[in-house]
C-alpha cells in the first residue's frame, strides 16, 4: 500500500515539474526571464525542473514495478 502511494505521489510531483519546466521554457522563449528563485546564488531554471521531473518519474516507475513484482 505504501509503495503504491509513493508511486502515485512521485508521478504527480514529476508531472508538476514537467508542467513548470514547459511554462518556464515557454516564457524564456518569449523573452521573459524566470530567475525569481535563487538557491545559493544559482537560479532554478527549466533544466533543473526537467532533471527533477526525470528523477521523480523514474522513481515512480521503479516503485510501481516493485509493487507488481512483490505481489
MOJODA-V986076 format. One record per pair of residues at least 12 apart in sequence whose ideal C-beta (glycine too) atoms are under 6 Angstrom apart, sorted by sequence separation. I is the first residue (numbers start at 1). GAP is how many residues later the second one is. If there is no record, write none. Layout:
i:I gap:GAP
i:I gap:GAP
This chain:
i:25 gap:21
i:24 gap:22
i:21 gap:25
i:21 gap:28
i:20 gap:29
i:21 gap:29
i:17 gap:32
i:17 gap:35
i:18 gap:35
i:17 gap:36
i:14 gap:39
i:14 gap:42
i:13 gap:43
i:14 gap:43
i:10 gap:46
i:10 gap:49
i:11 gap:49
i:10 gap:50
i:7 gap:53
i:7 gap:56
i:6 gap:57
i:7 gap:57
i:3 gap:60
i:3 gap:63
i:4 gap:63
i:3 gap:64
